[in-house]
Amino acid sequence: MSTTAQWCRVVITDCHGSAIASWTVGGAGNPDVGVVDSIARLHLEAKRRGHIVVLSQVCADLAALIRFAGLDDVLS
């Protein structure tokens, strides 16, 4: 029986810092590059709309993948 691990919490805010949406990202096992790709695409789309993606409670494995992909700005 596999368990679901929480990889991070995503919050999308408007230009004033008000939360528009939030959810938890997770899955069985460790995150992979597919998760990083989804986060990168979300980040780009939010930026186009004038929103900001904020990640919190990021697990160490996902943080390492994000940094490896050169997307450190998503972590800050």
PDB file as gemmi writes it, atoms N, CA and C in Angstrom:
CRYST1    1.000    1.000    1.000  90.00  90.00  90.00 P 1                      
ATOM      1  N   MET A   1       0.844  -1.184   0.000  1.00  0.00           N  
ATOM      2  CA  MET A   1       0.000   0.000   0.000  1.00  0.00           C  
ATOM      3  C   MET A   1       0.887   1.244   0.000  1.00  0.00           C  
ATOM      4  N   SER A   2       0.739   2.087  -0.984  1.00  0.00           N  
ATOM      5  CA  SER A   2       1.564   3.292  -1.061  1.00  0.00           C  
ATOM      6  C   SER A   2       0.889   4.442  -0.316  1.00  0.00           C  
ATOM      7  N   THR A   3       1.720   5.292   0.240  1.00  0.00           N  
ATOM      8  CA  THR A   3       1.198   6.466   0.936  1.00  0.00           C  
ATOM      9  C   THR A   3       1.485   7.701   0.106  1.00  0.00           C  
ATOM     10  N   THR A   4       0.678   8.698   0.280  1.00  0.00           N  
ATOM     11  CA  THR A   4       0.851   9.950  -0.442  1.00  0.00           C  
ATOM     12  C   THR A   4       1.679  10.903   0.401  1.00  0.00           C  
ATOM     13  N   ALA A   5       2.734  11.419  -0.202  1.00  0.00           N  
ATOM     14  CA  ALA A   5       3.602  12.381   0.474  1.00  0.00           C  
ATOM     15  C   ALA A   5       3.254  13.789   0.003  1.00  0.00           C  
ATOM     16  N   GLN A   6       3.335  14.750   0.903  1.00  0.00           N  
ATOM     17  CA  GLN A   6       3.121  16.145   0.526  1.00  0.00           C  
ATOM     18  C   GLN A   6       4.457  16.711   0.078  1.00  0.00           C  
ATOM     19  N   TRP A   7       4.493  17.244  -1.154  1.00  0.00           N  
ATOM     20  CA  TRP A   7       5.729  17.798  -1.697  1.00  0.00           C  
ATOM     21  C   TRP A   7       5.820  19.299  -1.483  1.00  0.00           C  
ATOM     22  N   CYS A   8       4.695  20.004  -1.565  1.00  0.00           N  
ATOM     23  CA  CYS A   8       4.704  21.443  -1.314  1.00  0.00           C  
ATOM     24  C   CYS A   8       3.276  21.964  -1.223  1.00  0.00           C  
ATOM     25  N   ARG A   9       3.169  23.197  -0.825  1.00  0.00           N  
ATOM     26  CA  ARG A   9       1.901  23.923  -0.793  1.00  0.00           C  
ATOM     27  C   ARG A   9       2.033  25.051  -1.812  1.00  0.00           C  
ATOM     28  N   VAL A  10       1.037  25.220  -2.662  1.00  0.00           N  
ATOM     29  CA  VAL A  10       1.031  26.263  -3.693  1.00  0.00           C  
ATOM     30  C   VAL A  10      -0.042  27.283  -3.350  1.00  0.00           C  
ATOM     31  N   VAL A  11       0.336  28.553  -3.396  1.00  0.00           N  
ATOM     32  CA  VAL A  11      -0.627  29.643  -3.234  1.00  0.00           C  
ATOM     33  C   VAL A  11      -0.428  30.599  -4.404  1.00  0.00           C  
ATOM     34  N   ILE A  12      -1.506  30.947  -5.065  1.00  0.00           N  
ATOM     35  CA  ILE A  12      -1.455  31.963  -6.122  1.00  0.00           C  
ATOM     36  C   ILE A  12      -2.033  33.234  -5.538  1.00  0.00           C  
ATOM     37  N   THR A  13      -1.274  34.321  -5.655  1.00  0.00           N  
ATOM     38  CA  THR A  13      -1.726  35.608  -5.133  1.00  0.00           C  
ATOM     39  C   THR A  13      -1.856  36.606  -6.275  1.00  0.00           C  
ATOM     40  N   ASP A  14      -2.681  37.620  -6.043  1.00  0.00           N  
ATOM     41  CA  ASP A  14      -2.784  38.698  -7.014  1.00  0.00           C  
ATOM     42  C   ASP A  14      -1.666  39.704  -6.745  1.00  0.00           C  
ATOM     43  N   CYS A  15      -1.650  40.783  -7.488  1.00  0.00           N  
ATOM     44  CA  CYS A  15      -0.562  41.762  -7.367  1.00  0.00           C  
ATOM     45  C   CYS A  15      -0.553  42.470  -6.011  1.00  0.00           C  
ATOM     46  N   HIS A  16      -1.643  42.352  -5.260  1.00  0.00           N  
ATOM     47  CA  HIS A  16      -1.726  42.985  -3.937  1.00  0.00           C  
ATOM     48  C   HIS A  16      -1.387  42.013  -2.807  1.00  0.00           C  
ATOM     49  N   GLY A  17      -1.109  40.759  -3.168  1.00  0.00           N  
ATOM     50  CA  GLY A  17      -0.765  39.761  -2.165  1.00  0.00           C  
ATOM     51  C   GLY A  17      -1.932  38.988  -1.607  1.00  0.00           C  
ATOM     52  N   SER A  18      -3.128  39.205  -2.162  1.00  0.00           N  
ATOM     53  CA  SER A  18      -4.300  38.462  -1.702  1.00  0.00           C  
ATOM     54  C   SER A  18      -4.336  37.091  -2.367  1.00  0.00           C  
ATOM     55  N   ALA A  19      -4.568  36.055  -1.587  1.00  0.00           N  
ATOM     56  CA  ALA A  19      -4.613  34.695  -2.115  1.00  0.00           C  
ATOM     57  C   ALA A  19      -5.829  34.509  -3.021  1.00  0.00           C  
ATOM     58  N   ILE A  20      -5.598  33.947  -4.183  1.00  0.00           N  
ATOM     59  CA  ILE A  20      -6.652  33.644  -5.148  1.00  0.00           C  
ATOM     60  C   ILE A  20      -7.011  32.158  -5.063  1.00  0.00           C  
ATOM     61  N   ALA A  21      -5.982  31.326  -4.933  1.00  0.00           N  
ATOM     62  CA  ALA A  21      -6.184  29.881  -4.863  1.00  0.00           C  
ATOM     63  C   ALA A  21      -5.028  29.263  -4.099  1.00  0.00           C  
ATOM     64  N   SER A  22      -5.281  28.112  -3.496  1.00  0.00           N  
ATOM     65  CA  SER A  22      -4.204  27.385  -2.822  1.00  0.00           C  
ATOM     66  C   SER A  22      -4.533  25.900  -2.801  1.00  0.00           C  
ATOM     67  N   TRP A  23      -3.494  25.088  -2.839  1.00  0.00           N  
ATOM     68  CA  TRP A  23      -3.665  23.640  -2.785  1.00  0.00           C  
ATOM     69  C   TRP A  23      -2.339  22.992  -2.416  1.00  0.00           C  
ATOM     70  N   THR A  24      -2.430  21.708  -2.104  1.00  0.00           N  
ATOM     71  CA  THR A  24      -1.257  20.914  -1.761  1.00  0.00           C  
ATOM     72  C   THR A  24      -0.888  20.054  -2.958  1.00  0.00           C  
ATOM     73  N   VAL A  25       0.411  19.941  -3.220  1.00  0.00           N  
ATOM     74  CA  VAL A  25       0.910  19.083  -4.291  1.00  0.00           C  
ATOM     75  C   VAL A  25       1.620  17.903  -3.631  1.00  0.00           C  
ATOM     76  N   GLY A  26       1.293  16.721  -4.069  1.00  0.00           N  
ATOM     77  CA  GLY A  26       1.928  15.541  -3.500  1.00  0.00           C  
ATOM     78  C   GLY A  26       1.651  14.325  -4.352  1.00  0.00           C  
ATOM     79  N   GLY A  27       2.188  13.216  -3.910  1.00  0.00           N  
ATOM     80  CA  GLY A  27       1.988  11.979  -4.637  1.00  0.00           C  
ATOM     81  C   GLY A  27       2.708  10.846  -3.949  1.00  0.00           C  
ATOM     82  N   ALA A  28       2.658   9.702  -4.568  1.00  0.00           N  
ATOM     83  CA  ALA A  28       3.340   8.532  -4.023  1.00  0.00           C  
ATOM     84  C   ALA A  28       4.835   8.628  -4.330  1.00  0.00           C  
ATOM     85  N   GLY A  29       5.653   8.410  -3.347  1.00  0.00           N  
ATOM     86  CA  GLY A  29       7.100   8.431  -3.566  1.00  0.00           C  
ATOM     87  C   GLY A  29       7.658   9.835  -3.629  1.00  0.00           C  
ATOM     88  N   ASN A  30       8.726   9.961  -4.393  1.00  0.00           N  
ATOM     89  CA  ASN A  30       9.429  11.241  -4.512  1.00  0.00           C  
ATOM     90  C   ASN A  30       8.950  12.024  -5.725  1.00  0.00           C  
ATOM     91  N   PRO A  31       9.040  13.364  -5.681  1.00  0.00           N  
ATOM     92  CA  PRO A  31       8.676  14.175  -6.849  1.00  0.00           C  
ATOM     93  C   PRO A  31       9.660  13.923  -7.988  1.00  0.00           C  
ATOM     94  N   ASP A  32       9.213  14.193  -9.217  1.00  0.00           N  
ATOM     95  CA  ASP A  32      10.073  14.026 -10.379  1.00  0.00           C  
ATOM     96  C   ASP A  32      10.045  15.285 -11.234  1.00  0.00           C  
ATOM     97  N   VAL A  33      10.714  15.231 -12.381  1.00  0.00           N  
ATOM     98  CA  VAL A  33      10.789  16.421 -13.233  1.00  0.00           C  
ATOM     99  C   VAL A  33       9.429  16.820 -13.798  1.00  0.00           C  
ATOM    100  N   GLY A  34       8.486  15.900 -13.856  1.00  0.00           N  
ATOM    101  CA  GLY A  34       7.139  16.239 -14.305  1.00  0.00           C  
ATOM    102  C   GLY A  34       6.476  17.242 -13.373  1.00  0.00           C  
ATOM    103  N   VAL A  35       6.717  17.096 -12.078  1.00  0.00           N  
ATOM    104  CA  VAL A  35       6.180  18.046 -11.101  1.00  0.00           C  
ATOM    105  C   VAL A  35       6.833  19.406 -11.294  1.00  0.00           C  
ATOM    106  N   VAL A  36       8.139  19.409 -11.514  1.00  0.00           N  
ATOM    107  CA  VAL A  36       8.862  20.671 -11.742  1.00  0.00           C  
ATOM    108  C   VAL A  36       8.340  21.344 -12.999  1.00  0.00           C  
ATOM    109  N   ASP A  37       8.086  20.574 -14.049  1.00  0.00           N  
ATOM    110  CA  ASP A  37       7.540  21.124 -15.292  1.00  0.00           C  
ATOM    111  C   ASP A  37       6.175  21.763 -15.045  1.00  0.00           C  
ATOM    112  N   SER A  38       5.331  21.086 -14.298  1.00  0.00           N  
ATOM    113  CA  SER A  38       3.998  21.632 -13.993  1.00  0.00           C  
ATOM    114  C   SER A  38       4.090  22.930 -13.199  1.00  0.00           C  
ATOM    115  N   ILE A  39       4.994  22.970 -12.230  1.00  0.00           N  
ATOM    116  CA  ILE A  39       5.177  24.181 -11.431  1.00  0.00           C  
ATOM    117  C   ILE A  39       5.715  25.316 -12.290  1.00  0.00           C  
ATOM    118  N   ALA A  40       6.650  24.999 -13.179  1.00  0.00           N  
ATOM    119  CA  ALA A  40       7.212  26.027 -14.072  1.00  0.00           C  
ATOM    120  C   ALA A  40       6.137  26.595 -15.000  1.00  0.00           C  
ATOM    121  N   ARG A  41       5.295  25.733 -15.547  1.00  0.00           N  
ATOM    122  CA  ARG A  41       4.216  26.186 -16.432  1.00  0.00           C  
ATOM    123  C   ARG A  41       3.205  27.034 -15.661  1.00  0.00           C  
ATOM    124  N   LEU A  42       2.887  26.608 -14.454  1.00  0.00           N  
ATOM    125  CA  LEU A  42       1.974  27.374 -13.600  1.00  0.00           C  
ATOM    126  C   LEU A  42       2.563  28.754 -13.310  1.00  0.00           C  
ATOM    127  N   HIS A  43       3.851  28.786 -13.008  1.00  0.00           N  
ATOM    128  CA  HIS A  43       4.541  30.043 -12.722  1.00  0.00           C  
ATOM    129  C   HIS A  43       4.465  30.997 -13.922  1.00  0.00           C  
ATOM    130  N   LEU A  44       4.727  30.479 -15.115  1.00  0.00           N  
ATOM    131  CA  LEU A  44       4.668  31.314 -16.324  1.00  0.00           C  
ATOM    132  C   LEU A  44       3.264  31.846 -16.587  1.00  0.00           C  
ATOM    133  N   GLU A  45       2.266  30.986 -16.466  1.00  0.00           N  
ATOM    134  CA  GLU A  45       0.887  31.409 -16.719  1.00  0.00           C  
ATOM    135  C   GLU A  45       0.428  32.443 -15.686  1.00  0.00           C  
ATOM    136  N   ALA A  46       0.790  32.221 -14.438  1.00  0.00           N  
ATOM    137  CA  ALA A  46       0.415  33.180 -13.392  1.00  0.00           C  
ATOM    138  C   ALA A  46       1.070  34.533 -13.658  1.00  0.00           C  
ATOM    139  N   LYS A  47       2.333  34.502 -14.052  1.00  0.00           N  
ATOM    140  CA  LYS A  47       3.061  35.740 -14.341  1.00  0.00           C  
ATOM    141  C   LYS A  47       2.408  36.506 -15.489  1.00  0.00           C  
ATOM    142  N   ARG A  48       1.985  35.787 -16.514  1.00  0.00           N  
ATOM    143  CA  ARG A  48       1.297  36.421 -17.658  1.00  0.00           C  
ATOM    144  C   ARG A  48       0.014  37.131 -17.227  1.00  0.00           C  
ATOM    145  N   ARG A  49      -0.634  36.590 -16.211  1.00  0.00           N  
ATOM    146  CA  ARG A  49      -1.893  37.162 -15.720  1.00  0.00           C  
ATOM    147  C   ARG A  49      -1.693  38.175 -14.601  1.00  0.00           C  
ATOM    148  N   GLY A  50      -0.433  38.446 -14.261  1.00  0.00           N  
ATOM    149  CA  GLY A  50      -0.149  39.415 -13.216  1.00  0.00           C  
ATOM    150  C   GLY A  50      -0.243  38.843 -11.813  1.00  0.00           C  
ATOM    151  N   HIS A  51      -0.196  37.519 -11.704  1.00  0.00           N  
ATOM    152  CA  HIS A  51      -0.273  36.852 -10.408  1.00  0.00           C  
ATOM    153  C   HIS A  51       1.101  36.328 -10.004  1.00  0.00           C  
ATOM    154  N   ILE A  52       1.178  35.866  -8.776  1.00  0.00           N  
ATOM    155  CA  ILE A  52       2.432  35.346  -8.239  1.00  0.00           C  
ATOM    156  C   ILE A  52       2.169  33.960  -7.667  1.00  0.00           C  
ATOM    157  N   VAL A  53       3.076  33.018  -7.952  1.00  0.00           N  
ATOM    158  CA  VAL A  53       3.008  31.681  -7.375  1.00  0.00           C  
ATOM    159  C   VAL A  53       3.966  31.640  -6.200  1.00  0.00           C  
ATOM    160  N   VAL A  54       3.439  31.253  -5.052  1.00  0.00           N  
ATOM    161  CA  VAL A  54       4.251  31.141  -3.843  1.00  0.00           C  
ATOM    162  C   VAL A  54       4.228  29.689  -3.405  1.00  0.00           C  
ATOM    163  N   LEU A  55       5.413  29.087  -3.280  1.00  0.00           N  
ATOM    164  CA  LEU A  55       5.521  27.720  -2.776  1.00  0.00           C  
ATOM    165  C   LEU A  55       5.964  27.779  -1.328  1.00  0.00           C  
ATOM    166  N   SER A  56       5.368  26.942  -0.505  1.00  0.00           N  
ATOM    167  CA  SER A  56       5.794  26.829   0.888  1.00  0.00           C  
ATOM    168  C   SER A  56       5.797  25.355   1.264  1.00  0.00           C  
ATOM    169  N   GLN A  57       6.357  25.059   2.395  1.00  0.00           N  
ATOM    170  CA  GLN A  57       6.440  23.684   2.885  1.00  0.00           C  
ATOM    171  C   GLN A  57       6.999  22.753   1.813  1.00  0.00           C  
ATOM    172  N   VAL A  58       8.019  23.231   1.095  1.00  0.00           N  
ATOM    173  CA  VAL A  58       8.614  22.473  -0.006  1.00  0.00           C  
ATOM    174  C   VAL A  58       9.532  21.397   0.573  1.00  0.00           C  
ATOM    175  N   CYS A  59       9.301  20.148   0.184  1.00  0.00           N  
ATOM    176  CA  CYS A  59      10.160  19.064   0.670  1.00  0.00           C  
ATOM    177  C   CYS A  59      11.546  19.200   0.034  1.00  0.00           C  
ATOM    178  N   ALA A  60      12.523  18.617   0.687  1.00  0.00           N  
ATOM    179  CA  ALA A  60      13.917  18.752   0.255  1.00  0.00           C  
ATOM    180  C   ALA A  60      14.134  18.216  -1.159  1.00  0.00           C  
ATOM    181  N   ASP A  61      13.509  17.095  -1.500  1.00  0.00           N  
ATOM    182  CA  ASP A  61      13.698  16.516  -2.838  1.00  0.00           C  
ATOM    183  C   ASP A  61      13.167  17.425  -3.935  1.00  0.00           C  
ATOM    184  N   LEU A  62      11.998  18.015  -3.719  1.00  0.00           N  
ATOM    185  CA  LEU A  62      11.426  18.924  -4.720  1.00  0.00           C  
ATOM    186  C   LEU A  62      12.252  20.200  -4.811  1.00  0.00           C  
ATOM    187  N   ALA A  63      12.685  20.724  -3.685  1.00  0.00           N  
ATOM    188  CA  ALA A  63      13.522  21.932  -3.697  1.00  0.00           C  
ATOM    189  C   ALA A  63      14.799  21.691  -4.490  1.00  0.00           C  
ATOM    190  N   ALA A  64      15.405  20.525  -4.319  1.00  0.00           N  
ATOM    191  CA  ALA A  64      16.634  20.201  -5.056  1.00  0.00           C  
ATOM    192  C   ALA A  64      16.365  20.126  -6.557  1.00  0.00           C  
ATOM    193  N   LEU A  65      15.253  19.509  -6.953  1.00  0.00           N  
ATOM    194  CA  LEU A  65      14.903  19.425  -8.377  1.00  0.00           C  
ATOM    195  C   LEU A  65      14.639  20.806  -8.973  1.00  0.00           C  
ATOM    196  N   ILE A  66      13.950  21.644  -8.218  1.00  0.00           N  
ATOM    197  CA  ILE A  66      13.656  22.999  -8.692  1.00  0.00           C  
ATOM    198  C   ILE A  66      14.951  23.782  -8.881  1.00  0.00           C  
ATOM    199  N   ARG A  67      15.852  23.679  -7.926  1.00  0.00           N  
ATOM    200  CA  ARG A  67      17.142  24.374  -8.051  1.00  0.00           C  
ATOM    201  C   ARG A  67      17.946  23.812  -9.226  1.00  0.00           C  
ATOM    202  N   PHE A  68      17.949  22.499  -9.387  1.00  0.00           N  
ATOM    203  CA  PHE A  68      18.680  21.849 -10.491  1.00  0.00           C  
ATOM    204  C   PHE A  68      18.171  22.347 -11.839  1.00  0.00           C  
ATOM    205  N   ALA A  69      16.857  22.587 -11.925  1.00  0.00           N  
ATOM    206  CA  ALA A  69      16.253  23.066 -13.172  1.00  0.00           C  
ATOM    207  C   ALA A  69      16.470  24.568 -13.378  1.00  0.00           C  
ATOM    208  N   GLY A  70      17.091  25.240 -12.411  1.00  0.00           N  
ATOM    209  CA  GLY A  70      17.360  26.665 -12.546  1.00  0.00           C  
ATOM    210  C   GLY A  70      16.159  27.539 -12.270  1.00  0.00           C  
ATOM    211  N   LEU A  71      15.205  27.037 -11.500  1.00  0.00           N  
ATOM    212  CA  LEU A  71      13.978  27.773 -11.220  1.00  0.00           C  
ATOM    213  C   LEU A  71      13.935  28.283  -9.794  1.00  0.00           C  
ATOM    214  N   ASP A  72      15.091  28.684  -9.283  1.00  0.00           N  
ATOM    215  CA  ASP A  72      15.182  29.160  -7.892  1.00  0.00           C  
ATOM    216  C   ASP A  72      14.205  30.276  -7.586  1.00  0.00           C  
ATOM    217  N   ASP A  73      13.882  31.108  -8.578  1.00  0.00           N  
ATOM    218  CA  ASP A  73      12.972  32.229  -8.327  1.00  0.00           C  
ATOM    219  C   ASP A  73      11.573  31.772  -7.914  1.00  0.00           C  
ATOM    220  N   VAL A  74      11.201  30.545  -8.231  1.00  0.00           N  
ATOM    221  CA  VAL A  74       9.911  30.026  -7.813  1.00  0.00           C  
ATOM    222  C   VAL A  74       9.929  29.729  -6.316  1.00  0.00           C  
ATOM    223  N   LEU A  75      11.099  29.458  -5.772  1.00  0.00           N  
ATOM    224  CA  LEU A  75      11.211  29.130  -4.356  1.00  0.00           C  
ATOM    225  C   LEU A  75      11.197  30.367  -3.464  1.00  0.00           C  
ATOM    226  N   SER A  76      11.480  31.523  -4.011  1.00  0.00           N  
ATOM    227  CA  SER A  76      11.537  32.725  -3.156  1.00  0.00           C  
ATOM    228  C   SER A  76      10.270  33.516  -3.196  1.00  0.00           C  
TER     229      SER A  76                                                      
END                                                                             
